[in-house]
């Protein structure tokens, strides 16, 4: 039986091109859920999930468009957590989008973002860059999801840096002048919300975290212990060496493997929707758990 969150439209027996990580204007993407869906379909994606940060408000529009263009769709979200002081993202796939524990947890996460953003603005004003909070709001569609990406776009627009990665590197990354900590979800909370809603928890872009090998293994031990079942092996920010490394870890932990572009917009993404290398053939693709 198909998962109730799954929109079925002529899904191949084996999806040739699935993309389970991307963003819309509901969080920090540049395009509407409809436009992201149409772009994915135009790029020959045949199984797709929209995974906005801490918000599932775009899923209905995304699903409706996917059905219109004949692309299979599963529900998705990317949840912000903190593990032993390290910010990490957990993607949830194939869940019931009306589950009260999941929706309530996401509501709580979003409620603190505005206050954090104001403190980021104060921190940047203290180093001689005033008005950044107000400027960032001009780049926001969903005010409750104001994020560092919106701050970065504004800082680029006023010439503080040449591009968004440069802003993060010098101003918004952990330890930099504009970084402000926030009470994110715990690993246990995020996985419990996802699993409780009938979904699958996936470690997002593990190659991006500043962890030693021992820290990563400790985190994956904990992730598996609380019910995590998958890891992104192929994603937009992963090098070929990353793919090989996390494929080995997927085998070791018996995780299913996910694949996602982490697309935010044409000018801000590592790779376009669906334009990723395939997973290593011996891995268990995560789509088997969510359809």
N, C-alpha and C positions, 0 to 999 in steps of 0.2 A: 504493500500500500504506500502511496506517495505521502510525504510529509505534507501536513495541511498548509504550511507556509509556502509551498512550492507551486509555481505557475508553470503548467506543462504546455508546451507548444512544439510538437514535433521534435522532441529531444532525441538526438542520436543515441544508439545503444551505448556508445562510448563518446562522450563529448570531446570534440577535437580541440576546442579553444574555450576554456573556462577562465573567468577573471573574477576573483572573489575579494577584491580590495580596491575601492575607489570612493571618491567623495563628491558631494554636490554643494550648492550654496546653502543647504540646510546646516552644514557645519563650515568647513573652511575651503570648500571647492569653489571654482569660478563659474560653473555652469549649473543650470537647473537639473533636477532629477530626470526630467523628460529628455533634455538635450544630451545628458550623459548616456542615457539608455540608447538613444538613436545613434550616438557616436560608437558605442560598443557594438551595436548590430551592424553598422557600416564597416566596422573592422573585423567582421566575421566571428564575433564572439557568439557562442551558441548556448552558454550557461553563465549567468551573471548575478552578482550580488552588489548592491549599493551598501557601503559600510561607513556612514557618516559618524563623526565623533560624538558619542554620548547622546545621540538623538536618532529617533526612528521616524521623524515626521515626514521624511521624503519617500518612505517605502510604498505608500499607496500610489503615488504618481509614477514611481519607478516601475512598479508591477504592472500598472495599466498600460504604460508605454511598451514595456517588454512584451506583453500579450498582443498588443497591436502590431508590433513588427515581427512577431513569431520567434521571439527569443525566450528561452526558459529562464526563470528567475527564482532565487531564494532570498529570504529575508537576511539582512545583515546589519551589523553595528560594530563600531570600534570603541571599546571601553578603555578609559584612562585609569590606570592603577598605579600603585606604588608598592614595590617589593624591596624591603630592607633599604629604604631610602633611594631606590633607583626607579625613575619613571619608566613604565612599560605599558604597551598597548596589547589588549586582548581582543581579537575579533570574535564575534558571535555569529553563527550561521544557522539558518534553517529553524528558527525559533518561532513561537507564537507571539506575534507583535502586540497582542492584547493582554499578555500575561501581567497581572498586577505587580508582582514582585520585581520583574524586570523594568517595567515602565516607571514604577516608583523609585527604584534605584537610580535610573537614568535622570529622573526629575531632580533628585537630590544632588547628583553630580553637577548638573547644569546650574543649580541655584547659587553655587559659590563662584561661578566664573566671572560674573560682572564685578564683584568686589575684588577679585584677584586682578582683573584688568585695570581697575582704578589704581590699585597699588603698583602695578607695572608702570602706569603713566607717571605716578609720583616718583618712582625710582629713576625713570629716564629723565624727568625734569631735574632731579637732583644732580645729574651729570651734564646738565646744560642742554637738554632736548625737551622743551616744554610742549604741551598740547598734543601729546601723542595719543592719549586715550581718545580724545575728541576726534582726532584725525582718523584713528583706526575705525571708529564707528561709521565713517563714510564708506568703508569697504565691507560692512557687515550687512547681511540679509536677515539673519536670525540673531538678534541682540543677545539672547541667552547663551549663544555659542560663540561669543567673541573670543578670539584665540590669538596666540603668538603670530600665526600666519597673517592675520589682519593687521597687527602692529607692524610686521615686516613689510607688507605691501605699502603701508603709509610711509614708512621710513625710506623705502626705495623711491617713492613718488616725490619726496622732498630732497633727494640727493644725498642722504646719509650713507647709503651703500649702493653698489651697482645692481645687486640682485638680492633676492630673498635669502639664498644660502649665506650670502655675506652678512646680512643683518643677523641671522641666527648665530653665526660664528663669533661676531664681535659684540653683540648686545643682548641676545635673548636665550642663549644656551645656559645650562646650569653653570653657575659661577660667574656669569657675566652681569653687567650693570642693570639690565632690565629684567633679569630672571626673578620671578617671585614664586615661591613654593605654594602648593595648594593641597588640601586634603582630598586626595583621590580615593577611589575604591581600593579595597585590599584585593589580593589575588583570590582569596577564598570567596569574597562577596561576588566578584565579577563572574567567576566560574559557576557559582551557585545560581546566580540570576539566569545565566545562559542555559545551564542544564535543566533548571527548574521549569524553564519555558519550552523544553523539548529540543533545544539546540545543541550545537557543537562548539566548544571553545578552542580557539586557535591562537597560538603565539604569533603576533604580527611582527614582520620585518626584524627578526632576531639579530641580524647582522648590524643593526644600527645602535645597539645598546653598548655602552662602555662597560663591558664586563670582562673579567678574566675568564679563561676556560673553566676554572674551578667554580667561579660564580655562576656561569651559565649552566653548568651541570647541576649545581645546587638548586638554581631556579627551576630547571626542568624537572628535577626530582619533586619539588614542591608542587609544580603545575600538574604533574601526573597524579600525585597523591590526592589532590583536591578534585580530580575528575576531568582535567584537561586531556584532549584526545588528538590534537593536531598541531602542526607547526608550518608556517610559511617557509617553504624551501626556495621557490623561485618567486622573486618579487622585484619591483622596479629598482630598489636601491641595492640589490645583491649583485656582487661580482661573481664571475664563474667560480672563484675559490670559495665564496660564501655558499654557493649552491652545493658544491661538493661537500663542504663541512657540515652544513645543516642536513643534507641528505644522510650523511653518516649518523648524525644524532637522531634523525627520524627512525632510522633502522634500529639503532640501539634501544630507543625508548618505545619502539613499536607504535609510533605515532603515524597517523595519516598525514599526507603532505598537501599543503595548499599552494596556490599560485595566484598572485595578484599584482597588478600594476602599481597600486597606490596612486592612481591618477587623481590630480587635483584640477588640472586645466592645461590647455595646449602649451602655455609658456612656462609652467611651473612644475612639470612632472619629469621623473626619471625616464619614463617610457609611456607611450600611448596605450590606451585600453586594448588588451588582447595581443599586444606586440611583444610578447615575452617568449623566452625559450621554453620548451616543454619541460615538464618534470622528468627526472631520471626514470626510465621505464619500469624499474623494479619496485618503485615506491607505491604505496596505496593512496590513490588520490582522495582528497577529502570529500569530493562530491558524492562518493559512495555512501557517506553517512547522512547526507542532507536531502536526498531525493528518494 
